[in-house]
Amino acid sequence: MDKKINVGIVGYGNLGKGAAAAVKQQPDMELAAIFTRRNPQSLDVGEPNVKVLQVDDAAQYQQEIDVMILCGGSATDLPEQVPAFAEMFNTVDSYDTHAKIPEYFASVDKVAQASGKTSIISVGWDPGMFSLNRVMSEALLPEGQTYTFWGKGLSQGHSDAVRRVDGVKNGVQYTIPSEKVMEQVRNGENPKVSKSDRHVRTCYIVPEEGADQARIEQEIKTMPNYFDEYETTVLFISDEELKENHASMPHGGFVIRSGKTGSNHNQILEYSLNLDSNPEFTSSVLVAYARAAYRMSAEGSHGAKTVYDVAPAYISPKTQTELRRDYL
């Protein structure tokens, strides 16, 4: 076997832990180090051969790490960390603030082009796998409509938002697609519906003792950019019920293209995900694209990239010969 790809991970939250597990499943990869802002001695990663280091020490390991997977958040971590790391490493990240991807791409590309590194940005399932399917289905069926449905699933960003409401001790939010609208789409009816018409939101809230539940409910339902445009249900539960029934992070969704071909036949393309663990699947996608970053860098394809720039062969551990023989 050729030299294994040495992988580094920045951040050891849910995504970082998932990435560490995903690397172990890859036959051509090895986890070299985990970098954290916490005290490295406080982390038990269960891997005695994996270095656990302060994030500020990463520069010393440029010769040991082929690809760095950045597992921070999109709000503040990745916009700062990825351009800094792209000066030193090939990188992969899961930046998911859709509206800001063009400016984020530009900031990373400027650094990676100058440093001769390859940085694949916004990798995951949306953006990521869903992005690919939106483009592919529209290219195949140019006359039609694409619909994206998210859920049923626990939204980490929206859950964080409800936990910031005064009087909320803990809480989670689920995004649930409209079965009625999905059925219309699958029937080729091409309904004209907004994003808010395609989904409803359900919040499970543990209130602080003595908190005004009516005020909490009103504040959540009218929260701009999160709930104000959606049909939202707020349910109050106990701490015990939250821990028992809402501790996992399931998610998923659908990309459906409804179009017509030349002789006016309805054609429906559908891609779906049903995930027990949103962060573990996202990190599995990150790890597969780390292979692509390594291979593309070796070929001299530098700068920022997205999933649109990566051929499927680059993410597979199989050889081109094996892919043609076994999968075409």
LOLUM-601937 format. One record per residue: residue in three letters; x negated, y, z of N, C-alpha, C, O in turn. Coordinates in steps of 0.1 Angstrom, whole numbers, plus 5000, padded with zeros to 4 digits. Atoms other than C-alpha are relative to their C-alpha. Layout:
<nodes>
ALAXYZXYZXYZXYZ ...
</nodes>
This chain:
<nodes>
MET499249885000500050005000499150125000498150135006 ASP500849885000498850354993500050065014500750025023 LYS500049934987498050595021501450045004502250094996 LYS498749954995501050665043500050155001499050225003 ILE499849864998502551005044500150045014500949995021 ASN500049964986501751175077500950115002500850224996 VAL498949914998504751365090499850075013499550005023 GLY499949934987504951635116501450055002502150084992 ILE498749954997508151755133499950125009499250115019 VAL500049884991508752105147501450015006502450024999 GLY498849994993511452105173500549865004500549774995 TYR499650144996512751805193501450015007501649955018 GLY498650014996516451865197500749894993500049794990 ASN499350125007519151645181499449974987499349864983 LEU500550025014517751705146498649945001498249854993 GLY501350054999514151645157499949855004499249774999 LYS499950144996515051325175500449914989499949804987 GLY499550085012516951205144498949984990498749884984 ALA501150015010513951285122498949905005498449824996 ALA501050104994511551085145500549864997499749774993 ALA499450135003513950785142500049974986499749854982 ALA499950025014514350825105498649974994498549884985 VAL501350035005510550825099499649865002499049804993 LYS500350144997510250485115500749914991500249794989 GLN499350095010512650345089499450014986499849934978 GLN500649995013510550455060498749934999497849945008 PRO501250095001507850205048498750084997497750025000 ASP501249935004505450475035499750125008499050215004 MET500249884992505550725063499649975014499849865019 GLU500450014987504050775097500250135007499850245002 LEU499849884993504951025124498650035008498249955016 ALA501449964994501651205134500250085013499450065022 ALA499949914989502851475158501450075001502150094991 ILE498849924998505851655173499550135007498850135017 PHE500449874995505452025180501350075007502450075001 THR498949954992507652195207499650135006498450165009 ARG500249884992508052525224500149985015499750065023 ARG500050034986508652345256498649955005497749944997 ASN501350064994505952195279499949864994500849784996 PRO500150135006504751895259500049895010500549785007 GLN500050114990504251695291501549975005501749865010 SER498650024996508051735297500849914991501949874994 LEU499350085010508951535266499549865000498349834998 ASP500350155001509151155266500649964986501849944985 VAL499550045013509351065229500049854997500449814987 GLY500050155001508850695235499149944989499249834985 GLU500950055010506050675210498650045005498150155003 PRO501349974994502650645227498950054990497950124994 ASN501049965010500750695194500350144993499550184985 VAL499649875006502551025185499650115009500050125021 LYS500449894992500951345197501250095002502050114993 VAL498949904996503351595215499250125004498550125013 LEU500949884999501851945212500850125000502050134996 GLN499449875001502652305216500150054986499250034978 VAL499849965013504052465185498850094995498550104983 ASP501149915004501252725186498749934996497849994990 ASP501250085004498652445181500149944987499149874982 ALA499850075012500052335148498950034989498549954982 ALA501049965010497352535128498849915000498149894990 GLN501250084998494752295141500249864993499249794992 TYR499750135005496351995124500350004985501049914980 GLN499749995014496552105088499449894992500049854982 GLN500650115007494251825077500649865003500449774996 GLU499550134995496151555096501549984995502049874996 ILE498650015003499751635084500350044986499850144981 ASP499749985014501051605049501250084998501350164988 VAL498749935001504551735054500550045014500449955023 MET499449964987506051935083501550014998502050094989 ILE498649985000509751895089500550095011500250075023 LEU499649904990511252195107501449985004502349984995 CYS498750044995514252115129500650105008501450075017 GLY499449894993515152455143501350044994501849984985 GLY498749955005518352645139499950114989498850174988 SER500049905012519252865109500150145004499750234997 ALA499749864996520253175129498750085002498550184996 THR501349934997516753265142498849924998497749984995 ASP501250085001514352975141499449994986498250034984 LEU500650035013513952885105499650124992498550114985 PRO500549885007513753235090498750055004497950114996 GLU501349974995510753295111499049894999497849924994 GLN501050115000509152955113499649954987498449934984 VAL500350075012509352825078499050094992498050034987 PRO501149935007507453115061498649995007497649995000 ALA501250014993504853095088499349864998498149854996 PHE500550145002504452715084499649984985498749904982 ALA500250025014504552735046498650064996498150034985 GLU501449965003501152915048499049895002497949894997 MET500950114996499652595062500449864995499549784994 PHE499550145003501852295053501050004989501650104986 ASN498750035007504252145029501149995010500949945021 THR499050004990507552185046501449964994501649964982 VAL498650035004511152065045500950065012500550055024 ASP499149944990514052245064501549984996501849944985 SER498550025002517852235068500750145001501850145007 TYR499349864999518652615065501449994994501549954982 ASP498750025006522352625061501050125001502250115001 THR499249885001523552985062500250034985499450104979 HIS499850015015524952955026499850144994499250154984 ALA500049865007525353335019498650065000498450144992 LYS501349944999521753405028498949914994497749954994 ILE501050095006520053115009499250074990498050054989 PRO500849945010518953334980498850085006497750075001 GLU501049924994517053575002499049925008497849955009 TYR500850094992515753295024499049934990497849924993 PHE500850065010514453114993498950094996497750054995 ALA501049915005512653424981498950025011497750035007 SER501049984989510953475015499049885001497849905004 VAL500950124999509653115016499249984987498049954988 ASP500750025013508753104979498850094999497750054994 LYS501149905001506553414982498849945008497649955003 VAL501150054991504453245010499549874994498349854992 ALA500550135005504352894995499350014987498449934984 GLN500749985013503353014960498650055003497650004997 ALA501349944997500453214976499149895006497949895004 SER500850094993499352924998499849874992499049784997 GLY500250135007499652644972500749895007500349775006 LYS499250114993502252454993501349984993501850074986 THR498750035005505552294985501050005012500849935021 SER499049994989508652395006501449974995501950054987 ILE498750035005511952225000501050055011500950015022 ILE499149944990514652435017501449954999501849894989 SER498650035000518252385027500449864996501349834988 VAL499850145002518152005028500949955011500849985022 GLY499150064991520951815044501249944992501049904981 TRP498950055008524451715034500950124995501550104984 ASP499449885005525952065030499450125007499950155018 PRO500650025014523852235017499249884999498649835009 GLY500850135002522151935002500849914991500949944979 MET499350105008524051634990501350054994501650024982 PHE498849945006527351824986499650104989500350114979 SER500449905011525452094966499849934987500249974977 LEU500350075012524151834942501349954993501449964981 ASN498750055006527651684937500850114994501650084984 ARG499249895006529252024931499550034986500250054977 VAL500649965013526752104903500249894990500549914978 MET499950115009526851754888501449984994501649964982 SER498750025004530551724887500550114991501350094981 GLU499649895008531052064872499349994986499950034976 ALA500750025013528451994845500749894992500749904979 LEU499450115007530251674836501450034996501949994985 LEU498649965003533751824837500150155000500550215010 PRO500149865000533352184827501450075001501550185006 GLU498649944999537152244825500649935012501149825012 GLY499450064988538452194860499750095013499450205011 GLN500149934987538252294897499349915010499649795011 THR500750074989535852184925500550045013500750165016 TYR499549984987537152144960499049945010498649825008 THR500850064989534952094991500950005013501450105017 PHE499350024987536551965023499049955010498249865008 TRP500850054989534751935056500849945011501849995015 GLY499350074989535651695083500749874996500649834985 LYS499949954986537151555103498649995007497949895006 GLY501350014993534051645123499850125010500550225009 LEU500449904990532551835152499050104994498050064989 SER500849895006531152165140499150065011499750115021 GLN500949954990528052265160500150155001500150205012 GLY499949855000528252635150501250055007501250145015 HIS498849954995531852675158500249965015500850035023 SER500050044986531452475191499250105008499650145019 ASP500849904993528752715201500850135002500750205012 ALA499249885000531053005193501150005011501250095018 VAL499050004990533852885216499450005014500050045023 ARG500750004987531352825244499650145005499350165016 ARG500449864996530453195243501250085005501050195010 VAL498949934995533953295252500050015015499849905021 ASP500049984986534253435287501149915006502249915002 GLY499150094993535853175310499949864995500649775000 VAL500150145006534852875289498849935007497749985005 LYS501150084993532752625309499349914989498149904989 ASN500550095011532352385279501149994990502250024992 GLY499050025011534052305246499449964987498249974985 VAL500450045013533852165212501150044990502350064994 GLN499149975010535552235179499949914988498849874984 TYR500050105012536651995151500650074988501650144989 THR499549955013537152095115500749884994500249774992 ILE499250115005539951885099500650044987501350144986 PRO499549965013540751885062501649974999502149895006 SER498650015002544351925051500349884991499949884979 GLU499750125008545651585039500950044989500849984978 LYS499049965011548451755019499250064988499550024977 VAL500849945011545951964999499149904993499049904981 MET500950105006543551674994500849914991500349874980 GLU499150095008546451464980500350074987500450014976 GLN499749925012547351744956498850004990498949994978 VAL501250005008543751764944499849864993499549864981 ARG500250145006543451384939501149974989500849884981 ASN498950025010546751394919499750094987500550084978 GLY500349925011545151644895500850134999501050184988 GLU499149885000547451934905499350135000499850234997 ASN500949885000544552174909500750125008500950235002 PRO499449904992546252374937499150125002497950115004 LYS500749884997545152734942500050035015501050095020 VAL500049994986544152734978498750055005497650034999 SER501249944995541652924999499349905009499949795012 LYS500750094991539052765022500849985013500849875018 SER499250014987541252845052501349914998501749855007 ASP498850095002544252665035499649855000500449775002 ARG500550145002542052355030499749935014499549815014 HIS500550054987541252315067500850055012501450165011 VAL499549954987542652345102498949975010498049895008 ARG501050014990540652375134500649975013501750025017 THR499550044987541152205168498950025010497849975008 CYS501049974990539252325199500549935013501649945017 TYR499850064987538952125231499150085010497950085009 ILE500649904991538152365260500149955014501149915019 VAL500050014986537052305295499950145006498850205005 PRO500049874995537952625313499350015014499249915021 GLU500549984986536152775343501250005010502350045006 GLU498950014990538152735375500650145001499850245004 GLY499349874998540753015377500050094987500550204988 ALA500149925012540053135341501450024994502349934996 ASP498749975006542953295322500149924986499549964976 GLN500050095012543753015296500750074988500350054977 ALA499349935011546153235276499050104993499150114981 ARG500949915006543453495271498949934992498549974981 ILE501050075007540853235262500549954986499949964976 GLU499450055012543253085236500150114990499850094978 GLN499849895009544053425221498650054995498550084983 GLU501349955004540353525220499449904989498749954980 ILE500550105009539453195202500750024986500150024976 LYS499250005012542253215177499850134991500050134979 THR500249885007541453575167498550034998498250154993 MET501449985001537653535166499650024985499849934977 PRO500449975014536353695133499049904995498149865002 ASN501050085007534453475108500049855005499349774999 TYR500050134995535253165128501449945000501749834994 PHE498750064998538953115136501250094995502350044993 ASP498849915003541053425126500749974987501950004986 GLU499450035012541753295091500649864999501149824989 TYR499650155000542552935101501149985009501350045019 GLU499150054990545352755117499249935010498549835008 THR500950054990543752685150500849965012501750035017 THR499350054988544952475180498949995011497849945009 VAL500950004989543352515214500649925011501749945015 LEU499550094990543752235239499050005012497850005010 PHE500949994988542452255275500049865006501049795009 ILE500250144994540951935290499050015011498550125014 SER500950004989538851835319498549974995498349934984 ASP501450035003535051805320499849854997499149824988 GLU500250155001535351425324500549964986499949874979 GLU499450045013537551395293499150054988499049984978 LEU500949965011535151605272498849914999498449874988 LYS501250095000532151385282500449874995499649804988 GLU499650145004534151065276500449994985500049904978 ASN499550015013535751155243499450084989499650074977 HIS500549915009533751425227498550025001498050134998 ALA501549994998530051355234499349984987498250034985 SER500750035013529151225199500350114990501150204993 MET499949895009528751445169500449954986499549954977 PRO499650055013530751285140500250124990500550234994 HIS499649905011531251475107500149934987500049804986 GLY499950055014531651425070500850094992501050214995 GLY499249915009533751555042500149944986499649834983 PHE499850055014534551535005499750124990500050234993 VAL500149915012533551704972500849934989500549824985 ILE499250055010536251654947500150094988500450214989 ARG499949925013536151774910501249944993501349824989 SER498950045008539451764892499950074987500050204986 GLY500249945013539051824855500749934989501349824991 LYS499450075012540351744820498949994989498150084987 THR500950025011538451604791500850034987502050064987 GLY499549955012539051664754501449974996502250054991 SER498650045004542251464749501050035011502149975012 ASN499149964989543751624780500349895010501449895016 HIS499950104990543151334803499550065013498550135014 ASN500449974987542951394840498849925004498849795002 GLN501150084995539551294854499650065014499550185016 ILE500349974986538751294892498749945004498549825003 LEU501250054994535251274906500050035015500450145019 GLU499949974985534951234944498749945006498349835003 TYR501150044992531951214967500450025015500950135018 SER499649984986532551155004498949955010498149865007 LEU500950044989530651115037500849985012501850065015 ASN499350024987531850965070498949965010498449855010 LEU501350014992529151015096500449995015501150075021 ASP499950024986529050885131499150115007499550165018 SER500949904994526151135138499650104989498850064981 ASN500449905009525851455119498550035000497950034990 PRO501449975000522351535131499149894995498149914989 GLU500850115004521051185125500049984985499049954979 PHE500050015015522251185089499250114994498550094984 THR500749885006520951535082498549985001497850004991 SER501450024998517551435096499549894990498449894986 SER500450105010517551125074499850054986498950014979 VAL500249935012518051345044498750084999497950084990 LEU501249924998515251575056498749914997497849954990 VAL501250095000512851275059499849954985498749944981 ALA500150055014513651145024499450114991498650094982 TYR500549895008512951495009498650045004497950114997 ALA501549984996509651505029499249934990498149974987 ARG500750085010508551235005499950084987498850084981 ALA500049925012509451454976499150125001498450154992 ALA500949894998507651754990498549964999497750034993 TYR501450055001504451544994499749974985498650004981 ARG500350045013504751404959499950124990499050124982 MET500049885009505551734942498850095002498250144993 SER501249934997502751904960498749944994497950014989 ALA501250075005500251634949500050034985498950024979 GLU500049975014501351714913499850144996499850184985 GLY500349865003500752084917501350084999501250194994 SER498849935001504452184918500350075014500850025023 HIS500049934987504252454945501150115000501750144990 GLY499049894998506452724959501349945007501349825011 ALA498750054994510052694974500849924989500849964978 LYS499150085008512352434960501349975007501449995019 THR498750054994515952314965500249864995499549814987 VAL499650135005517651984960500250004985500149894978 TYR499850005015518352104924498749984993498749944981 ASP501350015007514652094916499349865002498349844996 VAL500650134996513951744930500749884992501949864995 ALA499450125007514451444907500249895010499449875020 PRO499750104991515951144925498849905002498649855014 ALA501250094998512750934919499150055011498449975017 TYR500949944990510851174942500449975014499549975023 ILE499650034987512951084972500049865004500149825016 SER499950144998512850714968498649945003497649984996 PRO501350064998509950494982499749904989498649854988 LYS500250105011510450264951499150074989499150194988 THR500749955012508150294921500950024989502149984989 GLN499149985012509450414888500349874993501549854988 THR499750135006509150054875501149935008502049875002 GLU498950074992511249924904501350074998502450004998 LEU498749935002513850194899500749964987501949944986 ARG499450045013514250114862500549865001501649834995 ARG499650145000514449744869501249975009502049895005 ASP499050044989516649734900501250105001502350055006 TYR498949914997518950044898500650064988501850114989 LEU499349945011519550164863501149914995501849944985 
</nodes>
